[in-house]
Amino acid sequence: MNKSILCDLIVVGGGPAGLTATMYAIRKKLNVLMVSKDLGGKTSYRLALPWVKDYHVIRGLDVVNSFKSELEYLNFARHMEAVDRVEKREDHFVVRTRGGAELKTKAVLIASGAKQKLLDVPGEKKFIMRGLCYSAVSYAPLFIDRTTVVVGDCKLALRAAAELAVVAKMVHLVGVCGGMLETDLGRFLNGRENVEIYNDYKVVEVLGEDFAEQIVVESPAGKKVKIESDSIFVELGLTPNAQMVAGLVDMDEQDRIVVDGLNCTSMPGIFAAGDVTNTYGEQVLIAVGEGAKAALSAYEYLLPSL
Ligand SMILES: Cc1cc2nc3c(=O)[nH]c(=O)nc-3n(C[C@H](O)[C@H](O)[C@H](O)COP(=O)(O)OP(=O)(O)OC[C@H]3O[C@@H](n4cnc5c(N)ncnc54)[C@H](O)[C@@H]3O)c2cc1C
């Protein structure tokens, strides 16, 4: 594609939502360009656990691989670069990239996902996806009769601990603050014999050999405790990659792009899908469905101009 021409649609992001939306738009014969830092997004993450064989699971990458391979081949439909900013002009949008490209388009679909918040302690980087992970909702069913640690003080952490508590032998919940334990999930966790709560403790270090095996935590009084565990889930929340449209579309209190049931944002011509939005559930299959829905919605918006 000649990138100086006016596109029908620019899709920002090459994860499950962006890949699906782009392929859907190609099938609809739209003049579409996907602008992304990579192809595949967070589907490249796969939690390795010593007791789980890879063939037991359907990987996120398997779900989106055919879209990914098709886009690898269709190089005219992609531009591999980070987007800095989306700007509104009178009758079109300009997508500015970090390398200085200015791409013009009638409509934009934001599918740039969200970054998981890190613990930032020694050992974390070494064990990422080797027993240490950021998405309990994706892996909780693998923890039947296992011991696990959840770190975090937000609703996401309590939800993760509760889901794990239903199947696991033992759940250690680290870092919860008082108020959260007064919620329904907090009361549920407090009443479970297989849940130990480390109120206001902070994580000091993650230890192990090939996989994360222990976590060292410290009480407000400075007492250190080493917890043995089959895995560690860090549930500190997500930071949406939505800065590029800040001020242009409405965001919620977690800085996620607010979309309606048709994936429209508050700005006509800007659509959004996947983890960057306020849609429920950060999962590959949800992002795939939302990406298709957003592309269909954008197509309907563009129809009178085609
Ligand atoms: C550790 C981990 C493990 C997970 N495991 C599973 C699992 O087993 N099963 C499951 O269903 N879900 C899992 N999830 C959740 C799942 O990965 C996400 O819900 C899903 O990938 C969201 O898709 P998305 O397309 O919205 O965003 P992402 O997959 O995050 O893709 C975002 C895309 O946008 C691009 N991008 C970001 N910023 C910019 C920018 N400024 N300019 C251009 N491009 C940009 C990125 O490069 C990427 O291509 C896991 C999540 C994590 C963090």
PDBQT file of the ligand as one rigid body, heavy atoms in Angstrom, charges set to zero:
ROOT
HETATM    1  C1  LIG A 401       1.399 -13.299  31.076  1.00  0.00    +0.000 C 
HETATM    2  C2  LIG A 401       0.074 -13.407  30.371  1.00  0.00    +0.000 A 
HETATM    3  C3  LIG A 401      -0.398 -14.653  30.015  1.00  0.00    +0.000 A 
HETATM    4  C4  LIG A 401      -1.642 -14.770  29.390  1.00  0.00    +0.000 A 
HETATM    5  N1  LIG A 401      -2.111 -16.011  29.058  1.00  0.00    +0.000 NA
HETATM    6  C5  LIG A 401      -3.328 -16.112  28.446  1.00  0.00    +0.000 A 
HETATM    7  C6  LIG A 401      -3.854 -17.408  28.080  1.00  0.00    +0.000 A 
HETATM    8  O1  LIG A 401      -3.240 -18.440  28.320  1.00  0.00    +0.000 OA
HETATM    9  N2  LIG A 401      -5.097 -17.441  27.514  1.00  0.00    +0.000 N 
HETATM   10  C7  LIG A 401      -5.817 -16.311  27.251  1.00  0.00    +0.000 A 
HETATM   11  O2  LIG A 401      -6.932 -16.390  26.715  1.00  0.00    +0.000 OA
HETATM   12  N3  LIG A 401      -5.327 -15.088  27.581  1.00  0.00    +0.000 NA
HETATM   13  C8  LIG A 401      -4.111 -14.966  28.164  1.00  0.00    +0.000 A 
HETATM   14  N4  LIG A 401      -3.642 -13.734  28.517  1.00  0.00    +0.000 N 
HETATM   15  C9  LIG A 401      -4.436 -12.545  28.158  1.00  0.00    +0.000 C 
HETATM   16  C10 LIG A 401      -4.313 -12.259  26.647  1.00  0.00    +0.000 C 
HETATM   17  O3  LIG A 401      -2.960 -12.353  26.266  1.00  0.00    +0.000 OA
HETATM   18  C11 LIG A 401      -4.879 -10.882  26.314  1.00  0.00    +0.000 C 
HETATM   19  O4  LIG A 401      -6.195 -10.767  26.808  1.00  0.00    +0.000 OA
HETATM   20  C12 LIG A 401      -4.897 -10.662  24.802  1.00  0.00    +0.000 C 
HETATM   21  O5  LIG A 401      -3.622 -10.828  24.232  1.00  0.00    +0.000 OA
HETATM   22  C13 LIG A 401      -5.422  -9.258  24.493  1.00  0.00    +0.000 C 
HETATM   23  O6  LIG A 401      -5.359  -9.041  23.125  1.00  0.00    +0.000 OA
HETATM   24  P1  LIG A 401      -5.233  -7.565  22.538  1.00  0.00    +0.000 P 
HETATM   25  O7  LIG A 401      -5.158  -7.724  21.059  1.00  0.00    +0.000 OA
HETATM   26  O8  LIG A 401      -6.299  -6.709  23.098  1.00  0.00    +0.000 OA
HETATM   27  O9  LIG A 401      -3.875  -6.965  23.121  1.00  0.00    +0.000 OA
HETATM   28  P2  LIG A 401      -2.351  -7.487  23.041  1.00  0.00    +0.000 P 
HETATM   29  O10 LIG A 401      -2.259  -8.944  22.857  1.00  0.00    +0.000 OA
HETATM   30  O11 LIG A 401      -1.680  -6.865  24.218  1.00  0.00    +0.000 OA
HETATM   31  O12 LIG A 401      -1.799  -6.806  21.708  1.00  0.00    +0.000 OA
HETATM   32  C14 LIG A 401      -1.561  -5.422  21.641  1.00  0.00    +0.000 C 
HETATM   33  C15 LIG A 401      -0.838  -5.105  20.353  1.00  0.00    +0.000 C 
HETATM   34  O13 LIG A 401      -0.700  -3.682  20.230  1.00  0.00    +0.000 OA
HETATM   35  C16 LIG A 401       0.646  -3.356  19.927  1.00  0.00    +0.000 C 
HETATM   36  N5  LIG A 401       0.916  -2.024  20.472  1.00  0.00    +0.000 N 
HETATM   37  C17 LIG A 401       0.914  -1.612  21.761  1.00  0.00    +0.000 A 
HETATM   38  N6  LIG A 401       1.168  -0.299  21.843  1.00  0.00    +0.000 NA
HETATM   39  C18 LIG A 401       1.338   0.136  20.563  1.00  0.00    +0.000 A 
HETATM   40  C19 LIG A 401       1.646   1.391  19.960  1.00  0.00    +0.000 A 
HETATM   41  N7  LIG A 401       1.829   2.505  20.698  1.00  0.00    +0.000 N 
HETATM   42  N8  LIG A 401       1.747   1.455  18.625  1.00  0.00    +0.000 NA
HETATM   43  C20 LIG A 401       1.571   0.365  17.844  1.00  0.00    +0.000 A 
HETATM   44  N9  LIG A 401       1.293  -0.866  18.344  1.00  0.00    +0.000 NA
HETATM   45  C21 LIG A 401       1.166  -0.969  19.686  1.00  0.00    +0.000 A 
HETATM   46  C22 LIG A 401       1.466  -4.472  20.586  1.00  0.00    +0.000 C 
HETATM   47  O14 LIG A 401       2.747  -4.561  20.000  1.00  0.00    +0.000 OA
HETATM   48  C23 LIG A 401       0.560  -5.670  20.274  1.00  0.00    +0.000 C 
HETATM   49  O15 LIG A 401       0.805  -6.131  18.960  1.00  0.00    +0.000 OA
HETATM   50  C24 LIG A 401      -2.403 -13.603  29.121  1.00  0.00    +0.000 A 
HETATM   51  C25 LIG A 401      -1.902 -12.349  29.481  1.00  0.00    +0.000 A 
HETATM   52  C26 LIG A 401      -0.680 -12.240  30.098  1.00  0.00    +0.000 A 
HETATM   53  C27 LIG A 401      -0.165 -10.873  30.478  1.00  0.00    +0.000 C 
ENDROOT
TORSDOF 0
